[in-house]
Amino acid sequence: MTKPAGKSIAGKTILVADDDLSVRTVLTQALKREGYEVLAADNGATLYQWVMEGRGDLVITDVMMPGENGLDLIPKIHRRAPDMRVIVISAQNALTTAVSASEKGALEYLAKPFDIDELLSVVKNALRRRPAGEQNNAGEAQEAAHVAAALDKSFVVGQSRAMQDIYRTIARLRSADLTVLMTGESGTGKEVVARAFHQFSRFKDGPFVAVNMAAIPRELIESELFGHEKGAFTGATQRHIGKFEQAAGGTLFLDEIGDMPLEAQTRLLRVLQEGEFTPVGARRHVKAQVRVIAATHQDLRARVRDGRFREDLYYRLNVVPLHVPPLRERTEDIPALVQHFLRQSGTLKVLEPAAMAVFRTHGWPGNVRELENAVRRLAALHTEDVIDASAAQSALSAAAIAGAAQADNAQSDIAAMVAQALSADAGLMAGTDVYGRIIRMVEKPLIVRMLAMTGGNQIKAAELLGLNRNTLRKKIRDLEIDVKKGGRS
């Protein structure tokens, strides 16, 4: 621990608390090179004593230290020095740490090992910002107890740099209602991330409503989103509450937003701009009291250029852009994900290192969804408590067989979709060409699912569907199914 010193030539003093000598040394040297004075301690008590004495312009603190937890220090620091900005650094690089730090009143959270240039940039920007008390009302920060409880229900797992960026974004937006646009391949967990946004937001006590835009027939999309009145169209025998109204006070997740038809895009844009909507056939206006999160596997900029997506809607949705990376780009998260899915399966089984190596070197074209299926298959079928490399490889080799079995499940899902549509008061039974409308409703999601199951292998997908390969290619083109990223949608 270094001894307190006077003011620096830069006129700013940074208080550092971390029980790791190497971290204190690196931080002290880097900050002093920038002209700051540094007071470094190995515990929270000394840090707090310096704050009590009126020292320091900014705090950098670890979480786990001898004595008091660094997060618990933040409210105490702000009660004594409301303008003190606090940066949290932690090896506990999980979503709960990021959100807890934000709720306690931290200005920023950085996971170890952090990039020293990034930290210096954060310090520089922090010292230029308004006082912390004006910015985030740290003295009124909520208790963080609900975070752990919510995290128990969350499937957001990973310690990679990409996941840390997602955690920090979730933490920063906890009290905001800004629209988020997530991009990423199928199976990466975009809906899971959207649920985490909901759980750690001021909308957490409201409903979370998810809508797959690709699965809604074009003629039903406005009724599905905004609802309709009784008698609004032939077959509308009763009032229908749309997804916007169902999600009131909570979060509406619009998945595969790129598949939304242009006429519906115009209506959605109006809702986002005016904050209200009118159900089909109604004269009354309904307040859209929801936080909207959208997601897509497609390149929306390219669709804007092609005239298939409104540019003004794109910018309305893309207030906070967030990319969810494919699993192959964050393989360091695979061990944690495997353990998570094993726990979710209710088993005490573990993978030996060689088996984990098999999983880490696999390409995972189906991303986290494929990994989850493989782990659950192992948990259910492997009889030994320790899963070896041979069993892991067998589970992956069985994916093609499992894909065929999933095809049967897909048929069941499609059948359920048809049955639900026929039983709903959506006007399907009105007029003529019911067969044609049903086919148009189920054809695209069926082909999309088959392509996802086969990792984009059109020959295999055509075989499972019983179609000629050229016929499938024509349908992919006509239905505007994006196969640039391995055929996933």
C-alpha positions in Angstrom: 0.0 0.0 0.0 1.4 3.4 -1.0 1.3 6.3 1.3 -1.0 9.3 0.7 0.7 12.1 -1.2 -0.2 15.6 -2.3 -2.0 16.9 -5.3 -0.6 16.1 -8.7 0.4 18.4 -11.5 -2.8 17.4 -13.2 -4.7 18.5 -10.2 -6.6 15.2 -10.0 -6.1 12.4 -7.5 -7.3 8.8 -8.2 -8.1 6.5 -5.2 -7.4 2.8 -6.0 -8.5 -0.2 -3.9 -7.6 -3.8 -5.0 -6.1 -6.6 -2.9 -4.0 -7.8 -5.9 -0.6 -6.1 -5.8 0.0 -6.6 -9.5 -3.3 -4.8 -10.3 -2.4 -1.9 -8.0 1.0 -1.7 -9.5 -0.2 -1.6 -13.1 -2.9 0.9 -12.3 -0.6 3.2 -10.3 2.0 3.2 -13.0 -0.4 3.8 -15.9 -2.3 6.6 -14.1 0.8 8.4 -13.0 2.1 8.3 -16.6 -1.1 10.3 -17.4 -0.2 12.9 -14.8 -2.6 11.8 -12.0 -1.7 11.4 -8.4 -2.6 7.9 -7.2 -3.4 6.6 -3.7 -3.5 2.8 -3.7 -4.8 0.6 -0.9 -5.3 -3.2 -0.6 -8.6 -2.9 1.3 -11.9 -0.9 1.3 -11.4 0.5 4.8 -8.4 2.5 3.8 -10.2 3.7 0.7 -13.2 4.9 2.7 -10.9 6.6 5.2 -9.4 8.7 2.4 -12.9 9.6 1.2 -13.8 10.6 4.7 -10.7 12.9 4.8 -11.9 14.6 1.6 -9.2 13.1 -0.6 -9.5 12.0 -4.2 -11.5 13.0 -7.3 -12.3 9.5 -8.5 -12.4 6.0 -7.1 -11.4 2.7 -8.8 -12.3 -0.2 -6.7 -12.3 -4.0 -6.8 -15.3 -5.9 -5.6 -13.9 -8.8 -3.5 -11.4 -7.5 -1.0 -10.5 -8.1 2.7 -13.2 -6.5 4.9 -16.0 -4.7 3.1 -17.2 -5.6 -0.3 -16.4 -2.9 -2.9 -20.0 -2.7 -4.1 -21.2 -2.1 -0.6 -18.8 0.8 -0.3 -20.3 2.8 -3.2 -23.5 4.0 -1.4 -21.3 4.9 1.7 -18.9 6.8 -0.5 -21.7 8.8 -2.2 -23.3 9.6 1.1 -20.1 11.2 2.2 -19.0 12.6 -1.2 -22.1 12.8 -3.5 -19.9 14.1 -6.4 -17.4 11.2 -6.2 -17.3 9.1 -9.4 -16.7 5.4 -8.9 -15.3 2.8 -11.4 -15.7 -0.8 -10.5 -13.2 -3.5 -11.7 -13.9 -7.1 -11.0 -12.9 -10.7 -11.8 -16.5 -11.6 -11.1 -17.3 -10.9 -14.7 -21.0 -11.9 -14.7 -24.2 -10.0 -15.5 -25.1 -9.7 -11.9 -21.9 -7.9 -11.1 -22.4 -5.4 -13.9 -26.0 -4.7 -13.0 -25.3 -4.6 -9.2 -22.4 -2.1 -9.8 -24.7 0.1 -11.8 -27.6 -0.1 -9.3 -25.3 0.8 -6.4 -24.2 3.9 -8.3 -21.0 3.0 -10.1 -20.3 5.2 -13.1 -18.6 2.3 -15.0 -17.9 -1.4 -14.7 -14.9 -3.1 -16.3 -14.2 -6.8 -16.1 -10.8 -8.2 -15.4 -8.5 -8.6 -17.3 -9.3 -5.1 -18.7 -7.6 -3.2 -21.4 -5.5 -0.5 -19.7 -6.1 2.0 -22.5 -9.9 1.5 -22.2 -9.6 2.2 -18.4 -7.6 5.3 -19.0 -10.2 6.5 -21.4 -13.0 5.8 -18.9 -11.1 7.8 -16.2 -10.5 10.7 -18.5 -14.2 10.9 -19.6 -15.4 10.4 -16.0 -13.4 13.4 -14.7 -15.0 15.5 -17.4 -18.5 14.4 -16.7 -21.0 16.1 -14.4 -20.9 15.1 -10.7 -22.0 11.6 -10.1 -24.7 12.7 -7.7 -26.4 14.7 -10.5 -26.0 11.8 -13.0 -27.3 8.7 -11.4 -28.8 9.7 -8.0 -26.5 7.1 -6.4 -27.9 7.8 -2.9 -31.3 6.6 -4.1 -30.0 3.5 -5.8 -32.2 0.4 -5.3 -31.2 -2.6 -3.3 -29.5 -5.1 -5.6 -31.1 -8.2 -4.0 -33.6 -8.6 -6.8 -30.7 -8.9 -9.3 -29.6 -12.3 -8.0 -33.1 -13.6 -7.9 -33.7 -12.4 -11.5 -30.4 -13.9 -12.6 -31.5 -17.3 -11.4 -34.1 -17.2 -14.1 -31.8 -15.8 -16.8 -29.8 -17.9 -19.3 -27.3 -15.2 -20.1 -24.0 -17.0 -19.5 -20.4 -16.1 -20.5 -17.3 -14.3 -19.5 -16.0 -13.4 -22.9 -15.3 -9.8 -23.9 -18.3 -9.8 -26.2 -20.6 -10.9 -23.3 -19.1 -8.3 -21.0 -20.0 -5.7 -23.5 -23.6 -7.0 -23.4 -23.7 -7.0 -19.6 -22.5 -3.4 -19.5 -25.1 -2.4 -22.0 -27.9 -4.1 -20.0 -26.6 -2.4 -16.8 -26.4 1.1 -18.4 -30.0 0.9 -19.8 -31.6 -0.4 -16.6 -33.6 2.8 -16.0 -34.0 3.8 -19.6 -36.7 2.8 -22.1 -34.6 3.3 -25.3 -35.3 0.9 -28.2 -32.7 -1.8 -28.7 -32.0 -3.5 -32.1 -30.1 -6.8 -31.7 -28.4 -8.5 -34.6 -27.0 -12.0 -34.7 -27.3 -15.4 -36.2 -30.0 -17.8 -35.4 -29.5 -19.7 -32.1 -27.2 -17.1 -30.6 -29.6 -16.3 -27.8 -31.1 -13.0 -28.9 -34.4 -13.6 -27.1 -32.5 -14.7 -24.0 -30.6 -11.4 -24.0 -33.9 -9.5 -24.6 -35.3 -11.2 -21.5 -32.3 -10.1 -19.5 -32.9 -6.5 -20.6 -36.4 -6.9 -19.3 -35.4 -8.5 -16.0 -33.0 -5.8 -15.2 -35.1 -2.8 -16.3 -37.7 -0.6 -14.7 -40.3 -2.7 -16.7 -39.4 -5.9 -14.9 -42.7 -6.1 -13.1 -44.6 -6.0 -16.4 -45.1 -8.8 -18.9 -42.5 -9.9 -21.5 -44.2 -10.6 -24.8 -42.2 -12.1 -27.7 -43.5 -12.1 -31.3 -41.8 -13.9 -34.2 -42.5 -11.6 -37.2 -41.6 -14.3 -39.7 -44.3 -16.6 -38.4 -47.2 -14.2 -38.8 -49.1 -14.2 -42.1 -49.0 -10.8 -43.9 -52.7 -10.3 -43.8 -52.9 -10.9 -40.0 -49.9 -8.9 -38.8 -51.7 -5.7 -37.9 -54.4 -7.6 -36.0 -51.7 -9.6 -34.2 -49.7 -6.5 -33.2 -52.4 -4.0 -32.6 -55.6 -6.1 -32.0 -59.0 -5.7 -33.7 -62.5 -4.9 -32.7 -65.5 -7.2 -33.1 -66.8 -7.0 -36.6 -63.6 -5.2 -37.9 -63.5 -7.7 -40.8 -65.3 -10.9 -41.9 -64.7 -13.6 -39.2 -63.8 -11.1 -36.4 -66.5 -12.4 -34.1 -65.0 -11.0 -31.0 -62.5 -8.3 -29.8 -58.9 -9.4 -30.0 -56.1 -7.8 -27.8 -52.9 -7.3 -29.8 -49.4 -7.8 -28.6 -48.7 -4.1 -27.9 -51.6 -4.0 -25.5 -50.7 -7.4 -24.0 -47.2 -6.0 -23.2 -48.5 -2.8 -21.6 -46.1 -1.9 -18.7 -43.5 -4.4 -19.9 -41.4 -5.3 -22.9 -42.4 -6.2 -26.4 -39.8 -8.3 -28.2 -40.1 -8.2 -32.0 -38.0 -11.1 -33.3 -37.0 -11.3 -37.0 -38.1 -7.7 -37.6 -36.5 -7.9 -41.0 -39.4 -10.1 -42.2 -42.0 -7.5 -41.5 -43.9 -6.4 -44.6 -43.5 -2.8 -45.7 -47.1 -1.8 -45.0 -46.9 -3.1 -41.4 -43.5 -1.3 -41.1 -45.3 2.0 -41.8 -47.8 1.3 -39.0 -45.0 0.3 -36.5 -43.1 3.5 -37.3 -46.2 5.6 -36.5 -46.6 3.8 -33.2 -42.9 4.4 -32.2 -43.2 8.0 -33.2 -46.5 8.9 -31.6 -46.5 6.5 -28.7 -50.0 5.2 -29.4 -51.9 3.0 -31.8 -55.4 2.2 -33.0 -56.7 -1.4 -33.1 -58.1 -2.5 -36.5 -61.7 -1.3 -36.8 -61.5 0.9 -33.8 -61.8 4.7 -33.3 -60.1 4.7 -29.9 -56.4 5.3 -29.5 -54.4 3.1 -27.1 -51.2 4.3 -25.4 -48.2 2.1 -26.3 -46.8 1.8 -22.8 -44.1 -0.7 -23.7 -40.3 -0.9 -24.1 -39.6 -2.3 -27.6 -36.6 -4.6 -28.3 -36.2 -5.8 -31.9 -34.0 -8.5 -33.3 -32.9 -9.8 -36.7 -30.5 -12.2 -38.3 -30.5 -10.2 -41.5 -28.5 -7.2 -42.7 -31.1 -4.5 -42.3 -28.9 -1.9 -44.0 -28.9 -4.0 -47.1 -32.6 -4.4 -46.9 -33.0 -0.6 -46.6 -30.8 -0.2 -49.8 -33.0 -2.8 -51.6 -36.1 -1.0 -50.6 -37.4 -3.9 -48.4 -37.1 -2.1 -45.1 -37.9 1.5 -44.3 -34.9 3.6 -43.5 -36.8 5.8 -41.0 -38.0 2.7 -39.1 -34.5 1.3 -39.1 -33.2 4.4 -37.3 -36.1 4.4 -34.9 -35.3 0.9 -33.9 -31.5 1.2 -34.0 -31.3 3.6 -31.0 -29.1 1.1 -29.1 -27.5 -1.4 -31.5 -26.3 -4.6 -29.9 -24.6 -7.5 -31.7 -24.9 -11.0 -30.2 -21.9 -12.9 -31.5 -22.0 -16.5 -32.8 -20.7 -19.2 -30.4 -17.6 -19.8 -32.6 -16.5 -16.3 -31.8 -16.7 -16.8 -28.0 -15.5 -20.4 -27.5 -14.1 -19.4 -24.1 -17.8 -19.3 -22.9 -18.4 -22.9 -23.9 -17.4 -24.5 -20.5 -19.6 -22.2 -18.6 -22.5 -22.8 -21.0 -22.0 -26.6 -20.7 -22.1 -26.4 -16.9 -25.2 -24.2 -17.1 -27.1 -26.6 -19.3 -26.0 -29.6 -17.3 -27.4 -27.9 -14.2 -30.6 -27.0 -16.0 -30.9 -30.7 -16.9 -30.9 -31.6 -13.2 -27.8 -33.7 -13.4 -24.4 -33.8 -11.5 -22.6 -35.1 -14.6 -19.4 -33.4 -15.7 -17.3 -33.3 -18.9 -13.7 -34.4 -18.6 -11.2 -32.0 -20.2 -10.8 -34.0 -23.4 -14.6 -34.0 -23.8 -14.7 -30.2 -23.3 -11.9 -29.9 -25.9 -14.2 -31.7 -28.4 -16.9 -29.2 -27.7 -14.6 -26.2 -27.9 -13.3 -27.2 -31.3 -16.7 -27.9 -32.8 -17.9 -25.3 -35.3 -21.4 -25.0 -33.7 -23.4 -23.8 -36.8 -26.5 -23.9 -34.7 -24.8 -21.7 -32.0 -25.9 -21.9 -28.4 -29.2 -23.7 -29.3 -27.2 -26.5 -30.8 -24.9 -26.7 -27.8 -27.9 -26.8 -25.5 -29.4 -29.7 -27.4 -26.1 -31.6 -27.4 -25.6 -31.2 -23.6 -29.2 -32.2 -22.8 -28.8 -35.2 -25.1 -25.7 -36.2 -23.1 -27.3 -35.6 -19.8 -30.3 -37.8 -20.7 -28.5 -40.7 -22.5 -25.0 -41.0 -21.0 -25.0 -43.4 -18.1 -21.6 -42.4 -16.5 -21.2 -39.5 -14.2 -18.1 -38.4 -16.1 -18.6 -37.7 -19.8 -15.5 -38.6 -21.9 -14.4 -37.4 -25.3 -15.9 -40.4 -27.1 -19.3 -39.7 -25.7 -19.0 -36.0 -26.6 -18.0 -36.8 -30.1 -20.9 -39.3 -30.4 -23.4 -36.6 -29.3 -22.2 -34.3 -32.0 -22.2 -37.0 -34.6 -25.8 -37.8 -33.7 -26.8 -34.3 -34.7 -27.9 -35.3 -38.2 -30.1 -38.1 -36.7 -31.5 -35.7 -34.2 -32.2 -33.3 -37.1 -34.4 -35.9 -38.7 -36.2 -36.4 -35.4 -36.6 -32.7 -35.1 -38.2 -32.6 -38.5 -41.0 -34.6 -37.1 -41.2 -32.1 -34.2 -41.3 -29.3 -36.8 -44.2 -31.0 -38.5 -46.0 -31.1 -35.1 -45.2 -27.5 -34.5 -46.5 -26.5 -37.9 -49.7 -28.6 -37.4 -50.2 -26.8 -34.0 -49.8 -23.4 -35.7 -52.4 -24.3 -38.3 -54.8 -25.6 -35.6 -54.4 -22.5 -33.6 -55.0 -20.3 -36.6 -58.2 -22.2 -37.6 -59.5 -21.9 -34.0 -58.8 -18.2 -33.7 -61.2 -15.5 -34.8 -58.8 -14.2 -37.4 -60.9 -14.5 -40.5 -59.1 -17.5 -42.0 -62.3 -19.3 -42.6 -63.9 -16.4 -44.3 -64.0 -16.2 -48.1 -62.1 -18.6 -50.3 -58.6 -20.1 -50.8 -58.3 -21.2 -47.2 -55.8 -23.9 -48.4 -53.6 -21.4 -50.1 -53.6 -19.0 -47.2 -52.7 -21.7 -44.8 -49.9 -22.9 -47.0 -48.5 -19.3 -47.3 -48.7 -19.1 -43.5 -46.6 -22.2 -42.7 -44.3 -22.5 -45.8 -41.7 -19.9 -44.9 -41.2 -20.9 -41.2 -41.1 -24.6 -42.2 -38.3 -24.0 -44.7 -36.5 -21.7 -42.3 -36.5 -24.3 -39.6 -35.3 -27.1 -41.9 -32.4 -24.9 -43.1 -31.5 -24.2 -39.5 -31.6 -27.9 -38.6 -29.3 -28.8 -41.5 -26.9 -25.9 -40.9 -27.8 -24.3 -44.2 -27.4 -27.5 -46.2 -30.0 -27.0 -48.9 -29.5 -30.5 -50.4 -30.3 -32.1 -47.0 -33.1 -29.6 -46.3 -34.7 -30.4 -49.7 -34.4 -34.1 -48.9 -36.2 -33.7 -45.6 -38.9 -31.6 -47.1 -39.4 -33.9 -50.1 -38.7 -31.2 -52.6 -36.5 -30.9 -55.6 -33.3 -28.9 -54.8 -34.1 -26.4 -57.6 -37.7 -26.0 -56.2 -36.3 -25.3 -52.8 -33.9 -22.7 -54.2 -36.8 -21.0 -56.0 -38.9 -20.9 -52.8 -35.9 -19.5 -50.8 -35.6 -16.7 -53.4 -39.4 -16.0 -53.6 -39.9 -16.1 -49.8 -36.8 -13.8 -49.3 -35.1 -16.3 -47.0 -31.5 -15.2 -46.2 -29.0 -18.0 -46.6 -25.9 -16.0 -46.7 -25.0 -16.9 -43.1 -25.0 -20.7 -43.4 -28.7 -20.9 -44.2 -29.8 -19.8 -40.7 -32.8 -17.6 -40.2 
